[in-house]
Each structure stands twice: as structure tokens, then as C-alpha cells.
Amino acid sequence: MCGIVAYIGRKQAIPVLLEGLKRLEYRGYDSAGVGVMDGGLKVARAVGRVRVLEEKIDETGGLPGTLGIAHTRWATHGGVTEANAHPHRDDRGKGHGIAVIHNGIIENYAVLKKYLEENGHTFTSETDTEVLAHLIGELYRGDLEKAVQAALREVTGAYAIAVICEKEPDTLVVARKGSPLMVGVGNGEYVVASDSSAIVAHTTQAFTLADYTVAKLTRESFRTSTIDDVEITPEVRELEFELAELDLGNFDHYMLKEIHEQPRALRMCLQGRIDVRGGEIVLGGIAQHARTLANTKRIVLVGQGTALHACMVGRYLMEDMAKIAAEADFASEFRYRNPIVDFGTTIIAVSQSGETADTLAALQEAKQRGALVLGIVNAVGSSIARETDAGIYLRVGPEIGVASTKAFTGQVMTAAMLALFIGRRRYLSQEYVGKMLGELAAIPDKIQRVVDASDTIRSIVAKHVERENWLFLGRGINYPVALEGALKLKEISYIHAEGMPAAEMKHGPIALIDSGMPAVFIATRNSQYEKVLSNIAEVRSRGGHIIAVATEGDGHIGTVAQDVIYVPDAPEQLQPMVNVVPLQVLAYHAAVMRGKDVDKPRNLAKSVTVE
Ligand code: M6R
């Protein structure tokens, strides 16, 4: 989704802003723009990549100035045009030289626009953001901070904004509600951004703006207040990751880097949390809720996309190991279903970014209804992490590739630890938990073996890469793995792929099978192995081409599948973490072979901050 960078300090703003926008490119966007203050306000905007904007700025001879705002736009209100790109300005004739960048949606923009038009404002774009620029201009009485506060008291919806004004050339005002925004605190300078990846090159000290909060930044100091002007003191903290973690290293794409990082990332996820000998799990973030969790009647895991697939695996784990009734649901559907949630229910919100608007809204709804709400989140200090009652961080490091990989395995690993943590407090023996923890600790090495077999997977993909329709089939705990395999393939290679329970095929979808259609079966040896073999036979006898993900040493599978990807054996509950990896690798190679931009797939945003 939209990315925001803003700078005030003593350096030239443009290099800081463009470098920041490049760091935020992974979030997804379709146009970009900057506004810089230098005597007056100068704006440049362009459709397409940040480098197009950069070229445009170069052609004009550069934009000098030490105060500026910059934006990457992911279109919602209004098409992908230069006129709709940010920054947006207040009415030039009557205006004050105000420029605004915005991430989020102003829901009552139509009413506000009508009011402003009746008061003589003319609009040049179709965006909701331009309304905000005019509204701030309309309310400006010589104090930008106050005008922003007043405007935000009138709007409903979500926003992270940065605002500059020609009449106050040494002031940057930023604010947020519902969309992410972080302020990096440097020496005589501030770098504001949608996430820390655009800040760490300049400072490791930062604070996250709370909802309904405004920050006024000058080169000398800052002041934070609510939109009602009650002064507040934010908590400045140390950013936890290094700039080096954001670099590609020797990899061609972030997705590939992150696939390869999984063994190390999962070791980090486990570090200090499991005591194999003692059969105990230490989860400091949720320790104070241990008793409530042990007595909880029902667990509902909510997320979107890949995170939802992790929720679905988590559901099996909660039922199987914690022995608690569990469900997994799209956060977006749960939120608007009038769900039955009470004090006996625990909601677990799963999210890599911690900013997914649907997931945030779902947990807020559940909290209002009295549930205990936990988070399984990667991004430290993110909105979901802050809004939940307690939680567990993934600790898998920043995920930049739009296609989520290490976050998925980290989410499943964390859900497994949580299920064992709860189960141990209910009925699981120390011996059983100790054994399972030993198996958890062995998963990173098993994933490493799959990653090392990438060439075999690539040669299988090469045979089928021209096919436009694929199926991914699995049963039980491998059904979500099939869904995840299909999602990975479609989101980065644009191949149509469907994931479904293998048994569901004969209830309709089997009609899709035609000669040579690739059908990827998750067929590792587990309690449903024989049934999966039957499903394979059904598809093969109708001409489907079977690609099986199977257990090393399975001598039979090669007689029923035309292609086999062997993976190490693990306990059934933990096998999804191993089984998903060849599907990530498969999708990656398919996208590369089809010449797609793996890390920036069309239409997609890394972090979806609108509902
Ligand atoms: O940041 P989140 O985990 O909340 O994101 C949820 C989904 O948008 C995300 O998993 C998405 O489906 C991935 N791009 C899939 O690879």
C-alpha cells in the first residue's frame, strides 16, 4: 500500500526521500511524488516506478531544500494518473501552499468535498487525499499544527499523513489514525516513514505515532499531541534490525533470499523459548495469560492471505495439541459476521506486517466483545502488536518480498509453540512436549535440505511453466499448505492456480482436469496418506500430470506420480513447515521463467492497510 517518507533536517531532502521511497517500494505502488520546500513549494509526480520520478526530478535540474515529503501511491480512489499522485495541494488561488501525502482512506471525503466546493475550492484530482489538503487549507489560521488537528477532527477513516506549508517553511506536521507511521529521531533531523526500513539508514531511535496523534517537527525539537491538542510524550525506542538485513546480498530477489533465510529465521524464532529437556516453552509475552489460555473454551485465529493459511494450520495444532475447539477465519469476514465472541473465547490475530487493516479491525471488534486477543506478529511495535492484549513476535527478521515465505513458516512455528504451551497446561505430558520440542528444533535443518534441492524443483517447473492452470491438493493439515502453494504461484507468476482439499475434487472441480494439467499433491506419509493416493489415482486417470511432494524414502509414490519432490519426514503436526518450502521454490522459479517481477507483482501491496 501507499508509502510515506518525510524529512526535515540539514541535509538535502531529495536523496533521503528517494532512498526512502526505494526502501518502501516493496509495499506496492503505481505512482510516486515528492514535495520540497525551498523558498516556495516545489512538487514533482510521476506514474510508474520511483526511478521515473527520479529522472523527472533530474530533468528539472533537481529540487533543492532540506524539508520535504514523498509518497508512493497504490490507487484506491481515482485511477493511476499523475493528477492523482501525491502530494496534493490546497487550492492554489486561495491556498497557503499546503502539500499533503496520505496513506489510508478518508471515508467521508464526499461530504467534505461538497462542503469545500460550496466554499469555492476547485479540485484537480479524484482522490480523497486532495479533500484533506483543501480542508487543512480552509482551516489554516497561521498555525499548521492547529489546522491539521482541526481538519482531522472532521474526518472519518484511516490516515497517515505528512503536511508542509509555504507559510511555515521550517515545520513538518505528521499524524496518524489506523495507518502506520513512524518518526525516526536523529541529530537535528527527523525522518518519518511508513515503516522502519526507510529510517534505519539515518537513525535507530524512533517512535511510533499512536492513533489520533499529531507530531510537529522542526529541526530543533518535536511536539506530539492528540488531535484535541492534549500534549503527549511518545516512547522513543531502539529499532531492532540492522540495515544489512534489508540488503539483497547475493540473491536476485528478496523472495529467494527469504526462502533461503528460513532455517536461520526459524532458529531465531525458537531461540530462548524452548527447553527440550524440561519439556517447557517460555513465551514471555503471553505468560500472564497462561491460566486464561488453559481455561479458554474456544480459539479463533484470524488473518488474511498467507497469514490466514497459517491460521488454518494453527487451527489443527490447537485442536490436536491443545485440545481446544478452534476455528480459522478471514479477518475480513469474521469482522462483519456479528461473530459470537465472549469471555471464554480467545482470538489470535496473525500478521506479518501487523498493519493489515482487516485483521486490525477484526481484533478490535473481538476486544469490544470481551475476548482475550493475542497477536502472532512479525513487525515489532506495529498496530496489531500494540492493540492486542498480549502476543508473540515471530522474530524472523524483516520480510520484504511481497510473496510471504519466512513469515508463514514462522507463524506456523509460533502457533506450534503456543499450542504446546497451552497443551502442557492442560493435559500434555512433559515427555510428549519435550519430544515435540526436539522435533520443532529439527525443522530448520529439514528446511535447509529442501532449499538445497532447489535445482530439482526448477527442472520440474521448467516442464510445466507454460501451463495456465494448476491445482494444489492436500488433506488435513496439508490442505492449508495446498492453498498456500496455489497463492504463491498465482501472486507472482500470474498463473491461475487453485488449492483445495484433495477429497473435494470429485465433488466438481475434477471436471477441470484435462490432459497434462499439473496437479501438485501434498502426499507426505501421514494419517491420510492412503486416501491421498486414491485422490492421485482419480486425477491421473483423467489425464492430470501428478507432481507429488512426498516423504524421503517413499518407494511407492514414484509409481503413481510423474514428478516427485522428496522432503524430510517430520511429525504430522509440523510437516506443513517443511512441505510448504518446495511450493515456495516452485512458484519462485515459475515466476522467474515467465519473466515476472518477483518482488513487485502487479496490483499487489505487501501490507494491505485499507479494508
Ligand atoms: O502482513 P500480513 O501477514 O497481515 O498480510 C496478510 C496478507 O496480505 C499476506 O499474507 C499476503 O497474502 C501475502 N502477500 C501472500 O504472499
Residues whose N, C-alpha, C, O or C-beta is under 5 A from the ligand:
A	BS01	M6R	Q304 G305 T306 A307 V350 S351 Q352 S353 G354 T356 V402 A403 S404 K606 V608
